[in-house]
Amino acid sequence: MNKKIITALLSLLLMLGLQAMVFGEGSAEVKAAEEGKAFSDVSIVFFPGGPEGGSFASVVYRGAKLAEAVLGCEVRYVWSDWMPDKMVAQFKDAVAMQPDGIAIMGHPGVAAFAPLVDEARAKGIVVTSQNTTLPAIEEKYSAEGFGYVGQELYPSGVNLAKAAAQRAGLKAGDKALVWGLLGQETRGLRTKGCIDALEEMGVIVDYLEITDAINSDASLGTPVIASYIARNPDVKLIIADHGALTSTMGTYLNAAGLKPGDVFGAGFDLSAATAAAIKDGWIGAVLDQQPFLQGFLPIVQIALTVKYGFSGLHINTGAAIIGPENIDLVAPLAELGIR
């Protein structure tokens, strides 16, 4: 199934299914939806999170672009290189633009975002979040359209670590590396989930913090992993808590002089590069948080809240573990940038 067919089907489902169900066939709203104008008066600033063209952020962007095209919203995209400080500064700029809504990545955390969301709501701007939860803000403003689309962070870390350890055949006393983002208040919960799950199994866990530079450019991580493996040749599992780093796992391990299967690689987020690494044997388990939905659904959330007053929706997108046994089912969609 090619990209045009998938786009047409998704558009048809939303425009004709949802709109017709709510308003009745032949209504003005359905006609407007068919013409791509149902929400043309809604302006949104959207944060895909990472660098433009990044393996994860680009899938989020494609989902948002589809929702933009289907609904007819006016959307401006802001790229943040996964830098929390940059996201905060960009959010302030977005509020100054006075859009109808802003869809944010929650990486800076509640303390950083709470006063800014208060300011946005005081100006009548609908705010919602994707990828990283902001529980206290969501609780405060859920009735006013603040929802969440993404994984449940700590449980996702636990689930991935357990699945990877089991598939890797780890036992108490074996060594694993978790390469993550504990330094980020909320985003770090996924890393913590990975560490806690492994340590509960008796696995010896080494931890490396992903630097700001590598967070923005995964290619810079090669010497980090090569150096770690040189010092720790007994490591049996490496978990990268970062989509772009996961997709680059084969490059890291190959540069360290390893062959597929020498170390069990695991991580997060499916992409074409990650799918290829799974097929080539570099990666054995990935938790797919379906970033396409993290682009598509927040646009829908804001549009429905602005036009019809819908409250915030909390949607968990991170439940599936992808490995060699099921990669063939989703790899074609990863090639299209949808999974």
Phi and psi restraints in degrees (value plus and minus 20) as a CYANA .aco file:
   2 ASN   PHI    -105.9   -65.9
   2 ASN   PSI     155.0   195.0
   3 LYS   PHI     -83.9   -43.9
   3 LYS   PSI     -58.8   -18.8
   4 LYS   PHI     -84.0   -44.0
   4 LYS   PSI     -59.7   -19.7
   5 ILE   PHI     -87.3   -47.3
   5 ILE   PSI     -64.6   -24.6
   6 ILE   PHI     -81.2   -41.2
   6 ILE   PSI     -64.5   -24.5
   7 THR   PHI     -81.4   -41.4
   7 THR   PSI     -63.2   -23.2
   8 ALA   PHI     -83.7   -43.7
   8 ALA   PSI     -60.6   -20.6
   9 LEU   PHI     -85.8   -45.8
   9 LEU   PSI     -65.3   -25.3
  10 LEU   PHI     -83.1   -43.1
  10 LEU   PSI     -59.6   -19.6
  11 SER   PHI     -83.4   -43.4
  11 SER   PSI     -63.8   -23.8
  12 LEU   PHI     -83.2   -43.2
  12 LEU   PSI     -62.4   -22.4
  13 LEU   PHI     -78.7   -38.7
  13 LEU   PSI     -66.7   -26.7
  14 LEU   PHI     -94.7   -54.7
  14 LEU   PSI     -69.0   -29.0
  15 MET   PHI     -88.0   -48.0
  15 MET   PSI     -67.4   -27.4
  16 LEU   PHI    -112.6   -72.6
  16 LEU   PSI     -54.1   -14.1
  17 GLY   PHI     -93.3   -53.3
  17 GLY   PSI     -83.1   -43.1
  18 LEU   PHI     -83.7   -43.7
  18 LEU   PSI     -69.6   -29.6
  19 GLN   PHI     -85.6   -45.6
  19 GLN   PSI     -62.5   -22.5
  20 ALA   PHI     -86.7   -46.7
  20 ALA   PSI     -57.3   -17.3
  21 MET   PHI     -83.9   -43.9
  21 MET   PSI     -60.2   -20.2
  22 VAL   PHI     -98.9   -58.9
  22 VAL   PSI     -61.0   -21.0
  23 PHE   PHI    -129.7   -89.7
  23 PHE   PSI     -35.9     4.1
  24 GLY   PHI      75.2   115.2
  24 GLY   PSI     120.7   160.7
  25 GLU   PHI     -81.9   -41.9
  25 GLU   PSI     122.2   162.2
  26 GLY   PHI      65.5   105.5
  26 GLY   PSI     -22.6    17.4
  27 SER   PHI     -91.8   -51.8
  27 SER   PSI     146.1   186.1
  28 ALA   PHI     -83.7   -43.7
  28 ALA   PSI     -54.9   -14.9
  29 GLU   PHI     -87.0   -47.0
  29 GLU   PSI     -60.6   -20.6
  30 VAL   PHI     -84.8   -44.8
  30 VAL   PSI     -63.1   -23.1
  31 LYS   PHI     -81.4   -41.4
  31 LYS   PSI     -61.6   -21.6
  32 ALA   PHI     -84.0   -44.0
  32 ALA   PSI     -60.0   -20.0
  33 ALA   PHI     -83.8   -43.8
  33 ALA   PSI     -61.3   -21.3
  34 GLU   PHI     -82.1   -42.1
  34 GLU   PSI     -50.4   -10.4
  35 GLU   PHI    -111.0   -71.0
  35 GLU   PSI     -17.2    22.8
  36 GLY   PHI      50.8    90.8
  36 GLY   PSI       8.7    48.7
  37 LYS   PHI    -142.5  -102.5
  37 LYS   PSI     -15.8    24.2
  38 ALA   PHI     -78.8   -38.8
  38 ALA   PSI     -54.3   -14.3
  39 PHE   PHI    -145.7  -105.7
  39 PHE   PSI      10.9    50.9
  40 SER   PHI     -87.3   -47.3
  40 SER   PSI     -35.9     4.1
  41 ASP   PHI    -114.8   -74.8
  41 ASP   PSI     -10.1    29.9
  42 VAL   PHI    -123.5   -83.5
  42 VAL   PSI     104.0   144.0
  43 SER   PHI    -128.3   -88.3
  43 SER   PSI     116.2   156.2
  44 ILE   PHI    -156.8  -116.8
  44 ILE   PSI     120.3   160.3
  45 VAL   PHI    -125.6   -85.6
  45 VAL   PSI     106.5   146.5
  46 PHE   PHI    -142.7  -102.7
  46 PHE   PSI     114.4   154.4
  47 PHE   PHI    -123.5   -83.5
  47 PHE   PSI      85.4   125.4
  48 PRO   PHI     -92.8   -52.8
  48 PRO   PSI     -35.3     4.7
  49 GLY   PHI      84.0   124.0
  49 GLY   PSI     -79.8   -39.8
  50 GLY   PHI    -119.7   -79.7
  50 GLY   PSI    -177.6  -137.6
  51 PRO   PHI     -97.1   -57.1
  51 PRO   PSI     131.0   171.0
  52 GLU   PHI     -81.6   -41.6
  52 GLU   PSI     107.7   147.7
  53 GLY   PHI      69.7   109.7
  53 GLY   PSI     -24.2    15.8
  54 GLY   PHI     -84.0   -44.0
  54 GLY   PSI     133.2   173.2
  55 SER   PHI     -80.8   -40.8
  55 SER   PSI     -58.6   -18.6
  56 PHE   PHI    -106.6   -66.6
  56 PHE   PSI     -70.4   -30.4
  57 ALA   PHI     -80.6   -40.6
  57 ALA   PSI     -51.8   -11.8
  58 SER   PHI     -88.6   -48.6
  58 SER   PSI     -51.6   -11.6
  59 VAL   PHI     -91.7   -51.7
  59 VAL   PSI     -61.7   -21.7
  60 VAL   PHI     -76.6   -36.6
  60 VAL   PSI     -65.0   -25.0
  61 TYR   PHI     -81.4   -41.4
  61 TYR   PSI     -63.3   -23.3
  62 ARG   PHI     -82.4   -42.4
  62 ARG   PSI     -59.4   -19.4
  63 GLY   PHI     -83.1   -43.1
  63 GLY   PSI     -63.0   -23.0
  64 ALA   PHI     -86.0   -46.0
  64 ALA   PSI     -59.8   -19.8
  65 LYS   PHI     -84.1   -44.1
  65 LYS   PSI     -56.3   -16.3
  66 LEU   PHI     -85.2   -45.2
  66 LEU   PSI     -64.9   -24.9
  67 ALA   PHI     -82.2   -42.2
  67 ALA   PSI     -59.9   -19.9
  68 GLU   PHI     -79.2   -39.2
  68 GLU   PSI     -65.3   -25.3
  69 ALA   PHI     -87.8   -47.8
  69 ALA   PSI     -60.7   -20.7
  70 VAL   PHI     -87.6   -47.6
  70 VAL   PSI     -65.0   -25.0
  71 LEU   PHI    -108.4   -68.4
  71 LEU   PSI     -42.5    -2.5
  72 GLY   PHI      63.9   103.9
  72 GLY   PSI      -5.9    34.1
  73 CYS   PHI     -87.5   -47.5
  73 CYS   PSI     140.3   180.3
  74 GLU   PHI    -117.2   -77.2
  74 GLU   PSI      94.7   134.7
  75 VAL   PHI    -142.4  -102.4
  75 VAL   PSI     112.0   152.0
  76 ARG   PHI    -131.2   -91.2
  76 ARG   PSI     112.8   152.8
  77 TYR   PHI    -124.7   -84.7
  77 TYR   PSI     116.7   156.7
  78 VAL   PHI    -143.1  -103.1
  78 VAL   PSI     101.9   141.9
  79 TRP   PHI    -119.8   -79.8
  79 TRP   PSI     113.3   153.3
  80 SER   PHI    -140.8  -100.8
  80 SER   PSI     -22.8    17.2
  81 ASP   PHI      37.9    77.9
  81 ASP   PSI       4.7    44.7
  82 TRP   PHI      41.8    81.8
  82 TRP   PSI       4.6    44.6
  83 MET   PHI    -119.9   -79.9
  83 MET   PSI      92.4   132.4
  84 PRO   PHI     -76.1   -36.1
  84 PRO   PSI     -63.2   -23.2
  85 ASP   PHI     -81.8   -41.8
  85 ASP   PSI     -58.0   -18.0
  86 LYS   PHI     -86.6   -46.6
  86 LYS   PSI     -59.5   -19.5
  87 MET   PHI     -81.3   -41.3
  87 MET   PSI     -60.6   -20.6
  88 VAL   PHI     -83.8   -43.8
  88 VAL   PSI     -67.6   -27.6
  89 ALA   PHI     -81.7   -41.7
  89 ALA   PSI     -60.9   -20.9
  90 GLN   PHI     -89.2   -49.2
  90 GLN   PSI     -52.2   -12.2
  91 PHE   PHI     -85.8   -45.8
  91 PHE   PSI     -60.8   -20.8
  92 LYS   PHI     -79.2   -39.2
  92 LYS   PSI     -62.5   -22.5
  93 ASP   PHI     -84.2   -44.2
  93 ASP   PSI     -59.0   -19.0
  94 ALA   PHI     -84.3   -44.3
  94 ALA   PSI     -61.4   -21.4
  95 VAL   PHI     -80.5   -40.5
  95 VAL   PSI     -59.6   -19.6
  96 ALA   PHI     -84.6   -44.6
  96 ALA   PSI     -43.4    -3.4
  97 MET   PHI     -94.2   -54.2
  97 MET   PSI     -36.6     3.4
  98 GLN   PHI      38.5    78.5
  98 GLN   PSI      29.1    69.1
  99 PRO   PHI     -94.6   -54.6
  99 PRO   PSI     153.9   193.9
 100 ASP   PHI     -94.2   -54.2
 100 ASP   PSI     -50.8   -10.8
 101 GLY   PHI    -173.6  -133.6
 101 GLY   PSI     136.7   176.7
 102 ILE   PHI    -153.1  -113.1
 102 ILE   PSI     110.1   150.1
 103 ALA   PHI    -128.6   -88.6
 103 ALA   PSI      94.6   134.6
 104 ILE   PHI    -131.2   -91.2
 104 ILE   PSI     130.9   170.9
 105 MET   PHI    -102.6   -62.6
 105 MET   PSI     116.2   156.2
 106 GLY   PHI    -107.7   -67.7
 106 GLY   PSI      -7.2    32.8
 107 HIS   PHI     -75.8   -35.8
 107 HIS   PSI     -57.5   -17.5
 108 PRO   PHI     -84.2   -44.2
 108 PRO   PSI     -41.1    -1.1
 109 GLY   PHI      74.6   114.6
 109 GLY   PSI     150.8   190.8
 110 VAL   PHI     -84.5   -44.5
 110 VAL   PSI     -66.1   -26.1
 111 ALA   PHI     -79.1   -39.1
 111 ALA   PSI     -60.0   -20.0
 112 ALA   PHI     -94.2   -54.2
 112 ALA   PSI     -57.4   -17.4
 113 PHE   PHI    -109.8   -69.8
 113 PHE   PSI     -46.8    -6.8
 114 ALA   PHI     -73.7   -33.7
 114 ALA   PSI     -71.7   -31.7
 115 PRO   PHI     -85.9   -45.9
 115 PRO   PSI     -49.7    -9.7
 116 LEU   PHI     -93.5   -53.5
 116 LEU   PSI     -57.8   -17.8
 117 VAL   PHI     -88.3   -48.3
 117 VAL   PSI     -57.7   -17.7
 118 ASP   PHI     -76.8   -36.8
 118 ASP   PSI     -64.2   -24.2
 119 GLU   PHI     -83.7   -43.7
 119 GLU   PSI     -63.5   -23.5
 120 ALA   PHI     -82.6   -42.6
 120 ALA   PSI     -63.8   -23.8
 121 ARG   PHI     -86.1   -46.1
 121 ARG   PSI     -55.4   -15.4
 122 ALA   PHI     -83.0   -43.0
 122 ALA   PSI     -44.9    -4.9
 123 LYS   PHI    -114.9   -74.9
 123 LYS   PSI     -14.4    25.6
 124 GLY   PHI      62.4   102.4
 124 GLY   PSI      -5.0    35.0
 125 ILE   PHI    -110.1   -70.1
 125 ILE   PSI     106.2   146.2
 126 VAL   PHI     -96.0   -56.0
 126 VAL   PSI     113.3   153.3
 127 VAL   PHI    -144.3  -104.3
 127 VAL   PSI     118.8   158.8
 128 THR   PHI    -161.1  -121.1
 128 THR   PSI     151.2   191.2
 129 SER   PHI    -153.9  -113.9
 129 SER   PSI     138.8   178.8
 130 GLN   PHI    -161.9  -121.9
 130 GLN   PSI     135.8   175.8
 131 ASN   PHI      57.7    97.7
 131 ASN   PSI     -67.2   -27.2
 132 THR   PHI    -152.4  -112.4
 132 THR   PSI     104.9   144.9
 133 THR   PHI     -91.1   -51.1
 133 THR   PSI     131.6   171.6
 134 LEU   PHI    -150.5  -110.5
 134 LEU   PSI      53.8    93.8
 135 PRO   PHI     -76.2   -36.2
 135 PRO   PSI     -66.4   -26.4
 136 ALA   PHI     -86.1   -46.1
 136 ALA   PSI     -56.9   -16.9
 137 ILE   PHI     -91.2   -51.2
 137 ILE   PSI     -60.8   -20.8
 138 GLU   PHI     -81.6   -41.6
 138 GLU   PSI     -63.0   -23.0
 139 GLU   PHI     -81.6   -41.6
 139 GLU   PSI     -59.9   -19.9
 140 LYS   PHI     -89.5   -49.5
 140 LYS   PSI     -57.3   -17.3
 141 TYR   PHI    -139.2   -99.2
 141 TYR   PSI      -6.0    34.0
 142 SER   PHI     -80.6   -40.6
 142 SER   PSI     -55.4   -15.4
 143 ALA   PHI     -88.5   -48.5
 143 ALA   PSI     -35.4     4.6
 144 GLU   PHI    -128.7   -88.7
 144 GLU   PSI       1.0    41.0
 145 GLY   PHI      78.6   118.6
 145 GLY   PSI     -16.4    23.6
 146 PHE   PHI    -101.7   -61.7
 146 PHE   PSI      85.8   125.8
 147 GLY   PHI    -135.5   -95.5
 147 GLY   PSI    -186.1  -146.1
 148 TYR   PHI    -169.5  -129.5
 148 TYR   PSI     114.0   154.0
 149 VAL   PHI    -147.1  -107.1
 149 VAL   PSI      93.8   133.8
 150 GLY   PHI     143.0   183.0
 150 GLY   PSI    -191.6  -151.6
 151 GLN   PHI     -99.3   -59.3
 151 GLN   PSI     141.1   181.1
 152 GLU   PHI    -107.6   -67.6
 152 GLU   PSI      93.9   133.9
 153 LEU   PHI     -81.7   -41.7
 153 LEU   PSI     -79.6   -39.6
 154 TYR   PHI     -81.5   -41.5
 154 TYR   PSI     -68.9   -28.9
 155 PRO   PHI     -79.9   -39.9
 155 PRO   PSI     -53.5   -13.5
 156 SER   PHI     -83.4   -43.4
 156 SER   PSI     -61.3   -21.3
 157 GLY   PHI     -83.2   -43.2
 157 GLY   PSI     -63.4   -23.4
 158 VAL   PHI     -81.8   -41.8
 158 VAL   PSI     -67.2   -27.2
 159 ASN   PHI     -83.1   -43.1
 159 ASN   PSI     -63.7   -23.7
 160 LEU   PHI     -85.3   -45.3
 160 LEU   PSI     -64.3   -24.3
 161 ALA   PHI     -83.4   -43.4
 161 ALA   PSI     -62.9   -22.9
 162 LYS   PHI     -83.4   -43.4
 162 LYS   PSI     -64.5   -24.5
 163 ALA   PHI     -84.7   -44.7
 163 ALA   PSI     -62.1   -22.1
 164 ALA   PHI     -87.0   -47.0
 164 ALA   PSI     -64.2   -24.2
 165 ALA   PHI     -82.6   -42.6
 165 ALA   PSI     -60.5   -20.5
 166 GLN   PHI     -85.3   -45.3
 166 GLN   PSI     -65.3   -25.3
 167 ARG   PHI     -89.9   -49.9
 167 ARG   PSI     -49.9    -9.9
 168 ALA   PHI    -100.8   -60.8
 168 ALA   PSI     -29.3    10.7
 169 GLY   PHI      51.6    91.6
 169 GLY   PSI       8.8    48.8
 170 LEU   PHI     -89.0   -49.0
 170 LEU   PSI     127.6   167.6
 171 LYS   PHI    -152.2  -112.2
 171 LYS   PSI     149.3   189.3
 172 ALA   PHI     -74.4   -34.4
 172 ALA   PSI     113.6   153.6
 173 GLY   PHI      76.4   116.4
 173 GLY   PSI     -35.1     4.9
 174 ASP   PHI     -92.7   -52.7
 174 ASP   PSI     139.7   179.7
 175 LYS   PHI    -128.1   -88.1
 175 LYS   PSI     119.1   159.1
 176 ALA   PHI    -154.3  -114.3
 176 ALA   PSI     131.1   171.1
 177 LEU   PHI    -131.1   -91.1
 177 LEU   PSI     111.0   151.0
 178 VAL   PHI    -132.3   -92.3
 178 VAL   PSI     102.6   142.6
 179 TRP   PHI    -130.1   -90.1
 179 TRP   PSI      84.3   124.3
 180 GLY   PHI    -165.4  -125.4
 180 GLY   PSI    -176.6  -136.6
 181 LEU   PHI    -153.1  -113.1
 181 LEU   PSI      31.6    71.6
 182 LEU   PHI     -80.3   -40.3
 182 LEU   PSI     -44.3    -4.3
 183 GLY   PHI     -90.6   -50.6
 183 GLY   PSI     -32.0     8.0
 184 GLN   PHI    -117.5   -77.5
 184 GLN   PSI     106.3   146.3
 185 GLU   PHI     -67.8   -27.8
 185 GLU   PSI     -77.7   -37.7
 186 THR   PHI    -117.3   -77.3
 186 THR   PSI     -64.6   -24.6
 187 ARG   PHI     -76.6   -36.6
 187 ARG   PSI     -51.7   -11.7
 188 GLY   PHI     -88.8   -48.8
 188 GLY   PSI     -29.7    10.3
 189 LEU   PHI     -82.8   -42.8
 189 LEU   PSI     -51.5   -11.5
 190 ARG   PHI     -88.4   -48.4
 190 ARG   PSI     -61.3   -21.3
 191 THR   PHI     -80.4   -40.4
 191 THR   PSI     -64.8   -24.8
 192 LYS   PHI     -81.2   -41.2
 192 LYS   PSI     -59.0   -19.0
 193 GLY   PHI     -80.7   -40.7
 193 GLY   PSI     -60.8   -20.8
 194 CYS   PHI     -81.7   -41.7
 194 CYS   PSI     -68.2   -28.2
 195 ILE   PHI     -84.1   -44.1
 195 ILE   PSI     -67.4   -27.4
 196 ASP   PHI     -79.8   -39.8
 196 ASP   PSI     -63.6   -23.6
 197 ALA   PHI     -83.7   -43.7
 197 ALA   PSI     -62.7   -22.7
 198 LEU   PHI     -87.5   -47.5
 198 LEU   PSI     -63.9   -23.9
 199 GLU   PHI     -86.5   -46.5
 199 GLU   PSI     -52.1   -12.1
 200 GLU   PHI     -83.9   -43.9
 200 GLU   PSI     -48.0    -8.0
 201 MET   PHI    -104.2   -64.2
 201 MET   PSI     -22.6    17.4
 202 GLY   PHI      67.1   107.1
 202 GLY   PSI     -10.2    29.8
 203 VAL   PHI     -97.6   -57.6
 203 VAL   PSI     120.2   160.2
 204 ILE   PHI    -100.6   -60.6
 204 ILE   PSI     100.6   140.6
 205 VAL   PHI    -130.2   -90.2
 205 VAL   PSI     101.3   141.3
 206 ASP   PHI    -113.2   -73.2
 206 ASP   PSI     126.8   166.8
 207 TYR   PHI    -148.5  -108.5
 207 TYR   PSI     116.5   156.5
 208 LEU   PHI    -145.8  -105.8
 208 LEU   PSI     112.8   152.8
 209 GLU   PHI    -102.3   -62.3
 209 GLU   PSI     114.0   154.0
 210 ILE   PHI     -92.6   -52.6
 210 ILE   PSI     101.4   141.4
 211 THR   PHI     -91.4   -51.4
 211 THR   PSI     142.5   182.5
 212 ASP   PHI     -78.9   -38.9
 212 ASP   PSI     -59.8   -19.8
 213 ALA   PHI     -84.6   -44.6
 213 ALA   PSI     -64.9   -24.9
 214 ILE   PHI     -91.7   -51.7
 214 ILE   PSI     -53.2   -13.2
 215 ASN   PHI     -75.5   -35.5
 215 ASN   PSI     -56.2   -16.2
 216 SER   PHI    -111.3   -71.3
 216 SER   PSI     -44.3    -4.3
 217 ASP   PHI    -162.1  -122.1
 217 ASP   PSI      77.3   117.3
 218 ALA   PHI     -82.0   -42.0
 218 ALA   PSI     -45.4    -5.4
 219 SER   PHI     -83.1   -43.1
 219 SER   PSI     -41.2    -1.2
 220 LEU   PHI     -95.4   -55.4
 220 LEU   PSI     -26.8    13.2
 221 GLY   PHI    -102.8   -62.8
 221 GLY   PSI     -29.2    10.8
 222 THR   PHI     -77.4   -37.4
 222 THR   PSI     -70.2   -30.2
 223 PRO   PHI     -86.7   -46.7
 223 PRO   PSI     -46.0    -6.0
 224 VAL   PHI     -84.0   -44.0
 224 VAL   PSI     -68.9   -28.9
 225 ILE   PHI     -92.3   -52.3
 225 ILE   PSI     -60.1   -20.1
 226 ALA   PHI     -80.4   -40.4
 226 ALA   PSI     -62.0   -22.0
 227 SER   PHI     -87.5   -47.5
 227 SER   PSI     -61.8   -21.8
 228 TYR   PHI     -81.9   -41.9
 228 TYR   PSI     -66.3   -26.3
 229 ILE   PHI     -85.5   -45.5
 229 ILE   PSI     -55.7   -15.7
 230 ALA   PHI     -81.8   -41.8
 230 ALA   PSI     -55.0   -15.0
 231 ARG   PHI    -104.8   -64.8
 231 ARG   PSI     -40.7    -0.7
 232 ASN   PHI    -153.4  -113.4
 232 ASN   PSI      47.3    87.3
 233 PRO   PHI     -86.3   -46.3
 233 PRO   PSI     -31.1     8.9
 234 ASP   PHI    -110.6   -70.6
 234 ASP   PSI     -17.2    22.8
 235 VAL   PHI     -85.6   -45.6
 235 VAL   PSI     117.7   157.7
 236 LYS   PHI    -133.7   -93.7
 236 LYS   PSI     -37.2     2.8
 237 LEU   PHI    -163.1  -123.1
 237 LEU   PSI     114.2   154.2
 238 ILE   PHI    -144.6  -104.6
 238 ILE   PSI     102.2   142.2
 239 ILE   PHI    -129.5   -89.5
 239 ILE   PSI     104.2   144.2
 240 ALA   PHI    -122.9   -82.9
 240 ALA   PSI      94.5   134.5
 241 ASP   PHI    -108.7   -68.7
 241 ASP   PSI      45.1    85.1
 242 HIS   PHI    -193.6  -153.6
 242 HIS   PSI     108.5   148.5
 243 GLY   PHI     -82.3   -42.3
 243 GLY   PSI     -64.7   -24.7
 244 ALA   PHI     -88.7   -48.7
 244 ALA   PSI     -55.9   -15.9
 245 LEU   PHI     -88.7   -48.7
 245 LEU   PSI     -58.1   -18.1
 246 THR   PHI     -80.6   -40.6
 246 THR   PSI     -64.9   -24.9
 247 SER   PHI     -86.3   -46.3
 247 SER   PSI     -39.1     0.9
 248 THR   PHI    -119.7   -79.7
 248 THR   PSI     -14.0    26.0
 249 MET   PHI     -76.3   -36.3
 249 MET   PSI     -62.0   -22.0
 250 GLY   PHI     -80.5   -40.5
 250 GLY   PSI     -59.3   -19.3
 251 THR   PHI     -83.4   -43.4
 251 THR   PSI     -64.3   -24.3
 252 TYR   PHI     -80.4   -40.4
 252 TYR   PSI     -69.9   -29.9
 253 LEU   PHI     -90.1   -50.1
 253 LEU   PSI     -56.9   -16.9
 254 ASN   PHI     -84.3   -44.3
 254 ASN   PSI     -60.6   -20.6
 255 ALA   PHI     -84.8   -44.8
 255 ALA   PSI     -46.5    -6.5
 256 ALA   PHI    -102.5   -62.5
 256 ALA   PSI     -18.5    21.5
 257 GLY   PHI      65.4   105.4
 257 GLY   PSI      -4.3    35.7
 258 LEU   PHI    -115.1   -75.1
 258 LEU   PSI     142.5   182.5
 259 LYS   PHI    -129.8   -89.8
 259 LYS   PSI     138.4   178.4
 260 PRO   PHI     -73.4   -33.4
 260 PRO   PSI     109.7   149.7
 261 GLY   PHI      76.5   116.5
 261 GLY   PSI     -34.9     5.1
 262 ASP   PHI     -84.8   -44.8
 262 ASP   PSI     -60.3   -20.3
 263 VAL   PHI    -148.5  -108.5
 263 VAL   PSI     117.8   157.8
 264 PHE   PHI    -100.4   -60.4
 264 PHE   PSI      96.9   136.9
 265 GLY   PHI    -114.9   -74.9
 265 GLY   PSI     121.0   161.0
 266 ALA   PHI    -167.6  -127.6
 266 ALA   PSI     140.7   180.7
 267 GLY   PHI     158.7   198.7
 267 GLY   PSI    -172.9  -132.9
 268 PHE   PHI    -150.2  -110.2
 268 PHE   PSI     127.4   167.4
 269 ASP   PHI      60.8   100.8
 269 ASP   PSI     104.8   144.8
 270 LEU   PHI    -107.0   -67.0
 270 LEU   PSI     122.9   162.9
 271 SER   PHI    -172.7  -132.7
 271 SER   PSI     153.1   193.1
 272 ALA   PHI     -80.8   -40.8
 272 ALA   PSI     -61.6   -21.6
 273 ALA   PHI     -86.4   -46.4
 273 ALA   PSI     -59.3   -19.3
 274 THR   PHI     -87.9   -47.9
 274 THR   PSI     -60.8   -20.8
 275 ALA   PHI     -79.0   -39.0
 275 ALA   PSI     -62.5   -22.5
 276 ALA   PHI     -84.4   -44.4
 276 ALA   PSI     -59.2   -19.2
 277 ALA   PHI     -86.2   -46.2
 277 ALA   PSI     -54.6   -14.6
 278 ILE   PHI     -85.7   -45.7
 278 ILE   PSI     -66.5   -26.5
 279 LYS   PHI     -84.3   -44.3
 279 LYS   PSI     -52.5   -12.5
 280 ASP   PHI    -103.0   -63.0
 280 ASP   PSI     -26.0    14.0
 281 GLY   PHI      72.4   112.4
 281 GLY   PSI     -15.8    24.2
 282 TRP   PHI     -97.2   -57.2
 282 TRP   PSI     -51.1   -11.1
 283 ILE   PHI    -142.1  -102.1
 283 ILE   PSI     116.3   156.3
 284 GLY   PHI    -130.2   -90.2
 284 GLY   PSI     -37.2     2.8
 285 ALA   PHI    -176.5  -136.5
 285 ALA   PSI     112.1   152.1
 286 VAL   PHI    -155.5  -115.5
 286 VAL   PSI     114.1   154.1
 287 LEU   PHI    -110.1   -70.1
 287 LEU   PSI      99.1   139.1
 288 ASP   PHI    -113.2   -73.2
 288 ASP   PSI      90.3   130.3
 289 GLN   PHI    -113.4   -73.4
 289 GLN   PSI      -9.1    30.9
 290 GLN   PHI      32.9    72.9
 290 GLN   PSI      44.2    84.2
 291 PRO   PHI     -82.3   -42.3
 291 PRO   PSI     -42.7    -2.7
 292 PHE   PHI     -75.8   -35.8
 292 PHE   PSI     -61.4   -21.4
 293 LEU   PHI     -87.3   -47.3
 293 LEU   PSI     -49.7    -9.7
 294 GLN   PHI     -91.7   -51.7
 294 GLN   PSI     -33.8     6.2
 295 GLY   PHI    -114.2   -74.2
 295 GLY   PSI     -66.2   -26.2
 296 PHE   PHI     -87.2   -47.2
 296 PHE   PSI     -70.4   -30.4
 297 LEU   PHI     -92.9   -52.9
 297 LEU   PSI     -55.9   -15.9
 298 PRO   PHI     -82.4   -42.4
 298 PRO   PSI     -54.2   -14.2
 299 ILE   PHI     -83.0   -43.0
 299 ILE   PSI     -64.5   -24.5
 300 VAL   PHI     -81.8   -41.8
 300 VAL   PSI     -63.7   -23.7
 301 GLN   PHI     -76.0   -36.0
 301 GLN   PSI     -71.6   -31.6
 302 ILE   PHI     -84.6   -44.6
 302 ILE   PSI     -64.2   -24.2
 303 ALA   PHI     -80.0   -40.0
 303 ALA   PSI     -64.6   -24.6
 304 LEU   PHI     -89.3   -49.3
 304 LEU   PSI     -55.0   -15.0
 305 THR   PHI     -89.5   -49.5
 305 THR   PSI     -65.2   -25.2
 306 VAL   PHI     -82.9   -42.9
 306 VAL   PSI     -64.1   -24.1
 307 LYS   PHI    -104.7   -64.7
 307 LYS   PSI     -56.4   -16.4
 308 TYR   PHI    -147.4  -107.4
 308 TYR   PSI     -17.2    22.8
 309 GLY   PHI      54.6    94.6
 309 GLY   PSI       2.0    42.0
 310 PHE   PHI     -85.2   -45.2
 310 PHE   PSI     124.1   164.1
 311 SER   PHI    -100.1   -60.1
 311 SER   PSI     153.2   193.2
 312 GLY   PHI     -89.1   -49.1
 312 GLY   PSI     121.2   161.2
 313 LEU   PHI    -127.2   -87.2
 313 LEU   PSI     114.2   154.2
 314 HIS   PHI    -127.5   -87.5
 314 HIS   PSI      92.0   132.0
 315 ILE   PHI    -144.5  -104.5
 315 ILE   PSI     100.7   140.7
 316 ASN   PHI    -108.3   -68.3
 316 ASN   PSI      96.5   136.5
 317 THR   PHI    -124.1   -84.1
 317 THR   PSI     -20.3    19.7
 318 GLY   PHI    -132.8   -92.8
 318 GLY   PSI      56.9    96.9
 319 ALA   PHI    -143.9  -103.9
 319 ALA   PSI     -34.0     6.0
 320 ALA   PHI    -120.4   -80.4
 320 ALA   PSI     114.0   154.0
 321 ILE   PHI    -118.5   -78.5
 321 ILE   PSI     104.2   144.2
 322 ILE   PHI    -127.7   -87.7
 322 ILE   PSI     114.2   154.2
 323 GLY   PHI    -169.3  -129.3
 323 GLY   PSI    -188.5  -148.5
 324 PRO   PHI     -78.2   -38.2
 324 PRO   PSI     -48.7    -8.7
 325 GLU   PHI     -93.4   -53.4
 325 GLU   PSI     -41.5    -1.5
 326 ASN   PHI    -152.5  -112.5
 326 ASN   PSI     -12.0    28.0
 327 ILE   PHI     -83.6   -43.6
 327 ILE   PSI     -52.1   -12.1
 328 ASP   PHI     -83.9   -43.9
 328 ASP   PSI     -44.5    -4.5
 329 LEU   PHI     -91.8   -51.8
 329 LEU   PSI     -51.9   -11.9
 330 VAL   PHI    -133.2   -93.2
 330 VAL   PSI     -31.3     8.7
 331 ALA   PHI     -77.1   -37.1
 331 ALA   PSI     -61.1   -21.1
 332 PRO   PHI     -80.4   -40.4
 332 PRO   PSI     -56.2   -16.2
 333 LEU   PHI     -92.3   -52.3
 333 LEU   PSI     -52.5   -12.5
 334 ALA   PHI     -84.8   -44.8
 334 ALA   PSI     -57.5   -17.5
 335 GLU   PHI     -81.4   -41.4
 335 GLU   PSI     -52.2   -12.2
 336 LEU   PHI    -105.2   -65.2
 336 LEU   PSI     -22.9    17.1
 337 GLY   PHI      54.7    94.7
 337 GLY   PSI       7.9    47.9
 338 ILE   PHI    -125.6   -85.6
 338 ILE   PSI     -53.3   -13.3
